[in-house]
Amino acid sequence: MAMTTQDIPASENTNPILPTGPIAPIAVICLTQRALPTAKRIAASLQGASVHGLRTRVSTSDVDVAFDNTITHLQQTFSADHVIIGVCASGILIRALAPLLAGKWQDAAVIAVDEAGSMFIPLLGGHHGGNRLVRDLAERLGGQAAITTPGDAMLGLAFDEPPVGWHLANPDAVKPATAALLAGEIARFEIEAGSAAWLTNSNIERSDNGKVRICATPKAIVKNTAETGIPEIIYHPPVISLGVGCERHCEPDELIKLATDTLAANDLSPHSVSCVVSIDLKSDEAAVHALASHLGVPARFYDAATLEAEAPRLANPSDIVFAETGCHGVAEGAALAAAGPNGTLVVSKKKSKRATCAIGLSTDDIKPSNIGCSQGRLSIVGIGPGQPGWRSPEASSLISRATDIVGYQMYLDLLGPLIDGKSCHHSDLGAEEARARHALELAATGKDVALIGSGDAGIYALATLVFELLDREDRSDWNRVAIQVSPGISALQAAASRIGAPLGHDFCAISLSDLLTPRDDILRRLKAAAEGDFVIAFYNPVSKRRRDLLAQARDILLDHRGPETPVVLGRQLGRPDEKITIVPLSKLEVDMVDMLTTVLVGSSNSRHITRGENNWVYTPRGYEKKGPDAANAPVHSSGSDANASYAPKNDKAN
């Protein structure tokens, strides 16, 4: 699934899916309507999860993805590296996926769940995130985790599945070390740093002279005891804070080289870096985010006051830096702030031409989500006409990832369980600027915000307003927010798809709302579109007080195209009470349309045809003229097929 400017590093991943790397997409497979509530509960509790339902047995309006063949869909989903959670019999998953299995470390996690959601069983990928996910789901949803791997069952942990942020330095040692412990050998723990309760609270028998060495160290070079035949497992815990500063537009490669060289020169493992930290003035600096991405950790930022509080502990306080930023040290101050009051500055400020870095060391795990704040993100998301099947996977992913949801209440209601547990901020229909402003304010504090609009966010919608506010106010905190616009199916696309292909040739969209656009401008554009013979999509065709502009539009168009020109009226598109109507332009009446209706008016070439039980409207592009019989092809007059009826037999053309 698509992300914004960069993937979320593992240590900011709120799902226990993979030990490293970006969030894996999760498909919750539902084969019966009876299993749907459990599937929805699971999906709502996991970031990046979507519900996939068997079309013949599950209401398609209640799922994100509908499929027709269970085996084929499971195999395609597994091959696309999705984590699969099947709310179904485990045998179905086993029979479907057995032919595709590659290996212990290649296969994504596959989990079977009973329909009641009481038992969670990792079938595949137990040490590839599956066991961890099963435990987490069981804890969240009140079920039981059925863990069968020997290490987990007897030792109380899996060596190759450490907590988020911890890095296993020598995975090849896990099997012999586990085998030795299961055979009765004693372990020797050497914990130099890190919150190692997950190790020390396990069932592993240990003593100071144990033969199986289990080490946790931030050091890059570890004494190799392999030649002695003593099994050893080495972890790098997340205890290093990498403080950085740089000039504006510093080359990413320069900062990356400075940081990695500094770590290497001080015998520190990059795998123990928990986060890259800096001042909030640098929250939109590409080099800082490039370094964080290079190391696979999040970037976090502090305000100047927080960094200035570290001034007594700085090795190289600078009045020049204070004059520029409001604190006496950016790299050192950020490293110390992240390491905490008991942490130390183990490497003072190092410089390159345009960048600085410093290294802090904590005795305990550094949890990035608990320090500073991230760069704020604002996703302006178009959710389409409303039904989940018309919402893009990217839109669902951005909404799932967001901490805060902003939108008109009716649009938020359409998202259902996708926004359960999130901070939701709603406002009235006419308060668009207040919504956009509030979304920017939230994102400026470091939150991940999704601003929700129906249809496409960039068509007569909130994306324009967000950029207008950025242009108008030019606020530094807003300017540092990472903004992404996610497209959706627009009303004109939805209406066209329901009736055929009326947008098959040149078309335009005109809003008939005169709240923001002067009426004279609307009329001028109507005349130009009529003269240009465009297919026209009318947005906001009427309101309770504005009842005349649609009639004026009809009359203007009748001066330039025939009275039988087909007009498509699409109401409540994609929703249970959807209705599609076709009328000739001359018969279009204002009372046929309300605020929930999209109006498509054909060009002089658009045609309404009846074929079988179906009514279709399409606008030809001229392919007929390219064919071998073009010279003998009949010339169609504008308007409808001679045998077409303008009163469709069904509300829906298809």
C-alpha positions in Angstrom: 0.0 0.0 0.0 1.1 3.4 -0.8 2.7 5.7 1.8 3.4 9.4 1.7 6.8 10.9 1.3 8.5 7.9 2.8 7.7 4.5 4.4 7.1 4.5 8.2 10.1 2.9 9.8 9.7 -0.2 11.9 9.9 1.6 15.2 6.9 3.7 14.4 5.0 0.7 13.2 2.0 0.2 15.5 1.4 -3.3 14.1 3.6 -6.2 15.3 3.8 -7.5 11.7 7.4 -7.5 10.6 10.6 -7.2 12.7 11.9 -4.7 10.2 10.8 -2.7 7.2 7.6 -0.9 6.3 4.1 -1.9 7.3 2.9 -5.0 5.4 -0.6 -4.8 3.9 -3.0 -7.0 5.8 -5.9 -8.9 4.2 -8.6 -10.1 6.6 -10.4 -12.8 4.6 -14.1 -13.3 5.3 -16.1 -16.1 3.7 -19.5 -15.8 5.4 -21.7 -13.0 6.7 -21.6 -14.6 10.1 -17.8 -14.1 10.2 -18.0 -10.5 9.1 -18.3 -8.8 12.6 -15.1 -10.6 13.7 -13.3 -9.7 10.4 -14.3 -6.0 10.9 -13.1 -6.0 14.5 -9.7 -7.4 13.5 -9.3 -4.9 10.6 -10.3 -2.0 12.7 -7.6 -2.9 15.3 -4.8 -3.0 12.8 -3.1 -0.4 10.7 -3.1 -1.1 7.0 -5.8 -3.8 7.2 -8.7 -4.3 4.8 -11.6 -6.7 4.8 -11.9 -9.0 1.8 -15.2 -10.7 1.4 -16.5 -13.6 -0.8 -19.0 -11.9 -3.1 -21.6 -14.6 -3.1 -21.8 -14.9 0.7 -20.8 -11.5 2.2 -22.5 -8.1 1.6 -20.1 -6.3 -0.8 -21.1 -2.9 0.8 -19.6 -4.1 4.1 -16.1 -5.0 2.7 -13.2 -3.2 1.2 -12.5 -5.8 -1.5 -15.0 -8.4 -2.9 -13.8 -11.5 -4.6 -15.4 -14.4 -6.5 -13.1 -17.4 -6.1 -11.6 -18.1 -2.7 -8.6 -20.2 -3.7 -7.6 -17.8 -6.5 -8.0 -14.8 -4.3 -6.0 -16.3 -1.4 -3.2 -17.3 -3.8 -3.1 -13.8 -5.4 -3.1 -12.1 -2.1 -0.4 -14.3 -0.7 1.8 -13.9 -3.8 1.5 -10.1 -3.3 3.2 -10.4 0.1 0.1 -9.6 2.1 -0.3 -10.8 5.6 -3.4 -13.0 5.6 -5.8 -13.3 8.5 -8.5 -15.8 7.5 -11.6 -15.8 9.6 -12.4 -19.3 8.4 -11.3 -22.9 8.7 -7.5 -23.4 8.7 -7.9 -26.2 6.2 -9.1 -23.7 3.5 -5.9 -21.6 4.0 -3.6 -24.6 4.0 -5.0 -26.2 0.8 -5.0 -22.8 -1.0 -1.5 -21.8 -0.1 0.5 -25.0 0.2 1.5 -24.9 -3.5 3.0 -21.5 -3.1 5.2 -21.9 0.0 8.8 -20.7 -0.5 10.5 -20.9 2.9 10.5 -19.9 6.5 11.9 -16.4 5.9 10.2 -15.7 2.6 6.5 -16.5 3.4 4.3 -13.8 4.8 2.4 -14.5 8.0 -0.8 -16.4 7.6 -3.2 -16.7 10.6 -6.4 -18.6 11.0 -9.2 -17.3 13.3 -12.4 -18.9 14.2 -15.6 -17.0 13.3 -16.2 -16.0 17.0 -12.7 -14.5 17.2 -11.8 -16.6 20.2 -8.8 -18.5 18.8 -5.8 -17.1 16.8 -3.5 -19.7 15.1 -0.3 -18.7 13.2 -0.1 -21.2 10.3 2.9 -19.6 8.5 5.4 -16.9 9.3 5.4 -17.5 13.1 8.9 -16.1 13.3 8.2 -13.6 10.6 5.8 -11.6 12.6 3.0 -14.1 12.9 3.5 -15.2 16.5 3.8 -11.6 17.6 0.7 -10.6 15.6 -1.3 -13.5 17.1 -0.4 -12.5 20.6 -1.3 -8.9 20.0 -4.6 -9.7 18.4 -5.5 -12.1 21.2 -4.7 -9.4 23.8 -6.6 -6.7 21.9 -9.7 -8.8 21.1 -9.9 -11.0 24.1 -9.0 -14.3 22.5 -6.4 -17.0 22.9 -3.1 -17.3 21.0 -2.2 -20.9 19.9 1.6 -20.7 19.6 3.2 -24.0 18.6 6.8 -23.2 17.7 9.2 -24.9 20.3 11.1 -21.9 21.3 8.0 -19.9 22.1 6.3 -22.7 23.8 9.2 -23.9 26.0 11.5 -20.9 26.4 8.8 -18.3 26.5 10.3 -16.3 23.5 11.5 -16.5 20.0 15.2 -15.4 19.6 14.6 -14.5 16.0 11.6 -12.3 16.8 13.0 -9.6 19.2 10.9 -6.6 20.2 10.5 -3.7 17.8 13.7 -1.7 17.7 16.0 -4.6 18.7 18.2 -6.1 16.0 19.4 -9.7 15.9 23.0 -9.4 14.7 23.6 -13.1 13.9 20.4 -14.9 12.9 22.3 -18.0 11.8 23.1 -18.6 15.5 19.5 -18.9 16.6 18.9 -22.5 15.6 22.0 -24.0 17.3 21.5 -21.8 20.4 17.8 -22.7 20.7 18.6 -26.4 20.2 21.3 -26.2 22.9 18.9 -24.6 25.4 16.1 -27.0 24.6 18.6 -29.8 25.2 19.3 -28.5 28.7 22.2 -26.1 28.3 22.4 -23.1 30.6 22.5 -19.5 29.2 24.8 -16.7 30.2 23.3 -13.2 29.8 25.6 -10.2 29.1 23.3 -7.2 29.0 25.3 -4.0 28.4 22.3 -1.8 27.6 18.6 -1.9 26.7 15.4 -2.9 28.3 16.0 -6.6 28.3 13.0 -7.8 30.5 11.7 -9.7 27.5 14.9 -11.8 27.8 15.4 -11.9 31.6 11.7 -12.7 32.3 11.7 -15.7 29.9 11.8 -19.4 30.9 15.5 -19.6 30.0 17.7 -21.1 32.7 20.8 -19.0 33.2 23.9 -18.6 35.3 27.2 -16.6 35.2 29.0 -19.6 33.7 26.3 -20.7 31.3 27.5 -22.0 27.9 25.0 -20.3 25.7 26.0 -16.6 25.5 23.1 -14.1 25.0 24.5 -10.5 24.6 22.8 -7.1 24.2 25.2 -4.4 23.2 25.3 -1.2 21.2 28.9 -2.0 20.1 29.5 -2.7 16.4 32.4 -5.1 17.0 31.7 -8.0 19.4 34.1 -10.6 20.6 33.6 -13.7 18.4 33.4 -16.8 20.5 32.2 -19.0 17.6 35.7 -20.8 17.5 35.2 -22.0 21.0 32.1 -23.8 20.0 30.0 -21.8 22.5 26.6 -20.8 20.9 26.0 -17.1 21.1 23.1 -14.8 20.2 23.9 -11.1 19.8 21.4 -8.3 19.9 21.8 -4.5 19.3 19.2 -2.8 21.4 17.7 0.6 20.5 19.6 2.8 22.9 21.5 5.3 20.6 20.0 8.7 19.8 21.6 10.3 16.7 21.3 14.1 17.0 21.9 16.0 13.8 21.8 19.5 12.4 22.5 20.8 8.9 22.2 23.8 6.6 19.1 24.2 4.6 19.2 22.0 1.5 22.2 20.1 2.7 22.9 17.2 0.4 21.5 14.0 1.9 24.7 12.0 1.1 26.8 14.5 3.2 24.7 14.0 6.3 24.5 10.2 5.8 28.3 9.9 5.4 28.9 12.1 8.5 26.6 10.1 10.7 27.7 6.6 9.5 31.4 7.5 9.7 30.9 8.9 13.2 29.2 5.7 14.3 31.9 3.5 12.8 34.7 5.6 14.3 33.3 5.1 17.7 32.6 1.3 17.4 28.8 1.8 17.6 26.4 -0.3 15.6 23.9 1.6 13.3 21.4 -1.1 14.3 21.3 0.3 17.8 20.2 3.8 16.6 16.7 4.2 17.7 15.9 7.5 16.0 17.4 10.5 14.2 16.6 13.7 16.2 16.9 17.4 15.5 15.2 20.7 16.0 11.7 21.2 14.7 13.0 23.8 12.2 14.4 20.9 10.4 11.3 18.7 10.3 10.9 19.2 6.6 14.6 18.9 5.8 15.2 16.2 3.1 18.6 15.3 4.4 17.4 14.5 7.9 14.6 12.2 6.5 17.0 10.6 4.1 19.4 9.7 7.0 16.4 8.3 9.0 15.3 6.2 5.9 18.9 5.0 5.4 19.1 3.7 9.0 15.5 2.4 8.9 14.4 4.5 11.9 12.0 7.4 12.5 13.0 11.1 12.5 11.8 13.0 15.6 12.0 16.7 16.4 12.1 19.0 19.4 11.3 22.7 19.8 14.1 25.1 20.7 13.0 25.4 24.4 13.3 21.7 25.0 16.8 21.6 23.4 17.9 24.7 25.4 17.0 22.9 28.6 19.9 20.5 27.8 22.4 23.5 27.6 24.1 22.5 31.0 25.0 19.1 29.5 26.3 20.3 26.2 30.0 19.7 25.3 30.1 22.5 22.7 27.5 25.2 23.5 27.4 27.9 20.8 26.1 31.5 21.0 26.0 31.6 17.3 23.7 28.5 17.2 21.6 30.2 19.9 21.2 33.3 17.8 20.1 31.2 14.8 17.8 28.7 16.5 17.0 29.7 20.1 19.1 26.9 21.6 22.8 26.5 22.3 23.2 23.2 20.5 21.1 21.3 18.0 22.9 18.0 17.4 24.1 17.6 21.0 20.9 18.9 22.6 18.7 16.6 20.5 20.9 13.6 21.2 20.7 14.3 25.0 17.0 15.1 25.0 16.3 11.7 23.3 18.7 9.8 25.5 16.8 11.1 28.6 18.0 12.5 31.9 20.0 9.3 32.7 21.5 9.2 29.2 25.0 10.4 28.3 26.6 12.2 25.4 29.0 9.5 24.2 30.1 11.4 21.1 30.2 15.2 21.1 29.4 17.3 18.0 31.2 16.2 14.8 31.1 18.5 11.7 31.2 18.3 8.0 31.0 21.2 5.6 27.3 21.7 6.0 26.2 19.2 8.7 26.7 18.2 12.4 26.0 15.1 14.4 26.3 13.9 18.0 25.5 10.6 19.7 23.6 10.0 22.9 23.4 6.7 24.8 20.6 5.5 27.0 20.7 2.6 29.4 17.1 1.7 28.5 15.3 1.3 25.1 14.5 4.6 23.5 11.0 4.5 22.2 10.7 7.1 19.4 6.9 7.5 19.8 7.6 8.8 23.4 10.1 11.6 22.4 9.7 14.8 20.5 7.3 14.7 17.6 7.4 13.5 14.1 7.0 15.7 11.0 3.4 16.5 10.7 1.5 14.8 7.8 -1.6 15.9 6.1 -3.3 13.5 3.7 -6.2 15.1 1.8 -8.2 12.1 0.9 -11.0 11.7 -1.6 -13.1 8.7 -0.5 -15.2 8.6 -3.7 -19.0 8.5 -3.6 -19.1 6.6 -0.4 -19.1 2.8 -0.8 -15.9 1.0 0.3 -15.5 -0.7 -3.1 -15.0 2.6 -4.8 -12.4 3.8 -2.2 -8.8 3.4 -3.4 -6.4 1.2 -1.4 -4.2 4.2 -1.0 -7.0 6.2 0.6 -7.8 3.4 3.0 -4.2 3.1 3.9 -3.8 6.8 4.6 -6.9 6.9 6.7 -5.8 3.8 8.6 -2.4 5.3 9.3 -3.7 8.7 10.4 -4.0 9.5 14.1 -6.6 12.3 13.5 -9.5 12.4 11.1 -11.1 15.8 10.0 -14.2 16.0 7.9 -17.9 16.7 7.5 -19.8 14.2 9.8 -21.7 12.5 7.0 -18.5 11.7 5.2 -16.9 10.3 8.4 -20.0 8.1 8.9 -19.3 6.5 5.5 -15.9 5.3 6.8 -17.4 3.1 9.4 -14.9 0.9 11.4 -12.0 2.3 9.4 -11.8 5.2 11.8 -12.7 3.4 15.1 -10.5 4.5 17.9 -9.1 7.6 16.1 -9.5 11.2 17.1 -12.3 12.5 14.9 -12.9 16.3 14.3 -16.1 17.1 12.4 -17.8 20.4 11.5 -20.9 21.6 9.6 -21.3 21.3 5.9 -20.5 25.0 5.2 -17.4 25.2 7.4 -14.9 24.1 4.8 -12.3 26.7 5.7 -12.5 25.9 9.4 -12.0 22.2 8.5 -9.0 22.8 6.3 -7.4 25.2 8.9 -8.0 22.8 11.7 -6.4 20.0 9.7 -3.3 22.1 9.1 -3.1 23.1 12.8 -3.2 19.5 13.9 -0.6 18.4 11.4 1.7 21.3 12.4 1.9 19.8 15.9 3.3 16.5 14.4 0.1 14.6 14.1 -0.7 12.4 11.1 -4.0 13.9 9.8 -6.4 12.7 7.2 -8.7 15.5 5.8 -11.7 13.7 4.3 -13.8 14.7 1.3 -16.2 12.8 -0.9 -15.5 12.2 -4.5 -12.0 13.5 -5.5 -10.3 15.8 -3.0 -9.0 18.0 -5.8 -12.2 18.6 -7.7 -14.4 21.3 -6.1 -13.1 20.1 -2.8 -10.8 20.7 0.1 -7.4 20.3 -1.5 -7.7 23.6 -3.2 -8.6 25.3 0.1 -5.6 23.8 1.9 -3.2 25.2 -0.8 -5.0 28.5 -0.8 -4.5 28.8 3.0 -0.8 27.9 2.5 -0.5 30.6 -0.2 -2.4 33.2 1.7 -0.8 32.9 5.2 2.7 31.5 4.5 3.1 30.1 8.1 6.4 28.4 8.8 4.8 25.7 10.9 2.3 24.8 8.2 5.0 25.0 5.5 6.9 22.2 7.3 4.0 19.7 7.1 4.3 16.9 4.6 1.2 17.1 2.4 -0.2 14.4 0.1 -3.4 14.6 -2.0 -5.0 11.2 -2.6 -7.4 11.0 -5.5 -10.8 9.5 -5.4 -13.6 8.5 -7.8 -15.3 11.8 -8.6 -19.1 12.2 -9.0 -18.8 12.7 -12.7 -16.8 9.4 -13.1 -19.3 7.5 -10.9 -22.3 8.8 -12.8 -20.7 8.1 -16.2 -19.7 4.6 -15.2 -23.3 3.7 -14.2 -24.7 4.6 -17.6 -22.0 3.7 -20.1 -19.4 6.2 -21.5 -20.8 9.7 -21.8 -17.4 11.1 -21.1 -15.8 9.3 -24.0 -14.9 12.6 -25.7 -14.0 16.1 -24.6 -15.8 17.2 -21.5 -15.7 19.8 -18.7 -17.1 20.3 -15.2 -18.9 23.5 -14.1 -20.2 24.2 -10.6 -23.5 26.0 -10.6 -22.9 27.3 -7.0 -22.7 31.1 -6.9 -21.6 31.2 -3.3 -17.9 31.5 -4.3 -18.1 32.2 -8.0 -19.9 35.3 -9.4 -23.0 34.4 -11.4 -21.8 36.3 -14.4 -18.7 34.1 -14.5 -20.8 30.9 -14.3 -23.0 32.1 -17.2 -20.0 33.1 -19.3 -18.4 29.6 -18.8 -21.8 27.9 -19.6 -21.9 29.7 -22.9 -18.3 28.9 -23.8 -18.8 25.2 -23.0 -22.0 25.2 -25.0 -20.3 26.8 -28.0 -17.4 24.3 -27.6 -19.8 21.4 -27.7 -18.3 19.8 -24.5 -20.0 17.1 -22.6 -20.7 19.0 -19.3 -20.8 17.7 -15.7 -22.7 20.0 -13.4 -21.7 20.0 -9.8 -23.9 21.7 -7.1 -26.7 21.9 -9.7 -29.3 23.3 -7.2 -29.7 24.2 -3.6 -32.7 25.1 -1.4 -32.4 28.8 -2.3 -30.8 28.6 -5.7 -33.3 27.0 -8.2 -32.8 29.0 -11.4 -29.2 28.5 -12.6 -29.9 24.9 -13.8 -32.8 26.1 -15.9 -30.7 28.9 -17.3 -28.0 26.4 -18.1 -30.5 24.2 -19.9 -31.7 27.0 -22.0 -28.2 28.1 -23.0 -27.3 24.6 -24.0 -30.5 24.2 -26.1 -29.2 27.1 -28.3 -26.3 24.9 -29.3 -27.4 21.3 -29.2 -30.6 19.3 -30.0 -33.6 18.9 -27.7 -33.0 15.2 -27.6 -29.5 15.5 -26.2 -29.3 12.9 -23.4 -28.9 14.1 -19.8 -27.9 11.7 -17.1 -29.0 12.4 -13.5 -27.1 10.4 -10.9 -28.4 10.6 -7.4 -26.8 9.1 -4.2 -24.1 7.4 -6.4 -22.6 4.3 -4.9 -25.1 4.2 -2.0 -28.0 1.9 -1.3 -30.7 4.3 -2.7 -28.7 5.2 -5.8 -30.8 6.2 -8.8 -29.9 6.8 -12.4 -32.3 8.6 -14.7 -31.9 9.7 -18.4 -34.0 12.5 -19.8 -33.7 14.6 -23.0 -32.3 18.0 -22.5 -35.6 19.7 -23.5 -37.4 17.8 -20.7 -34.9 18.5 -17.9 -36.7 20.2 -15.0 -35.2 21.7 -11.9 -37.4 19.6 -9.6 -35.8 16.4 -11.0 -32.5 17.4 -9.3 -31.4 17.9 -5.7 -28.2 18.6 -3.9 -27.3 14.9 -4.0 -27.5 14.7 -7.8 -24.8 15.0 -10.4 -25.9 16.1 -13.8 -24.2 15.0 -17.0 -25.3 16.7 -20.3 -24.2 15.1 -23.5 -22.6 16.9 -26.4 -24.2 17.1 -29.9 -22.7 13.7 -30.6 -23.7 11.9 -27.4 -26.1 9.0 -27.9 -28.7 7.2 -25.8 -29.3 3.7 -26.9 -31.4 0.7 -25.7 -29.9 -2.7 -26.0 -31.7 -5.6 -24.5 -32.9 -4.6 -21.1 -30.2 -1.9 -20.8 -30.1 1.8 -21.5 -26.7 3.3 -22.3 -25.3 6.7 -23.0 -22.0 7.2 -24.7 -20.1 9.9 -26.6 -18.2 8.5 -29.6 -14.6 9.6 -30.3 -14.7 8.9 -34.0 -13.3 5.3 -34.1 -15.9 4.5 -36.7 -14.1 6.8 -39.2 -10.9 4.8 -38.8 -12.4 1.4 -39.7 -12.2 -0.3 -43.1 -15.8 0.6 -43.9 -15.6 4.2 -42.8 -16.5 5.5 -46.2 -19.8 3.6 -46.1 -20.5 4.2 -42.4 -23.8 5.9 -41.7 -23.7 9.5 -40.4 -25.5 9.7 -37.0 -27.5 12.7 -36.2 -27.2 14.2 -32.7 -29.4 12.9 -29.9 -30.7 9.4 -29.2 -31.2 6.2 -31.0 -34.5 6.3 -32.9 -35.8 3.4 -30.8 -34.5 4.6 -27.5 -36.8 5.3 -24.6 -36.0 8.2 -22.3 -37.7 6.5 -19.4 -35.3 3.7 -18.4 -37.0 0.5 -17.4 -34.7 0.3 -14.3 -33.4 3.0 -12.0 -29.9 1.6 -12.6 -28.9 1.3 -16.2 -26.8 -1.7 -15.4 
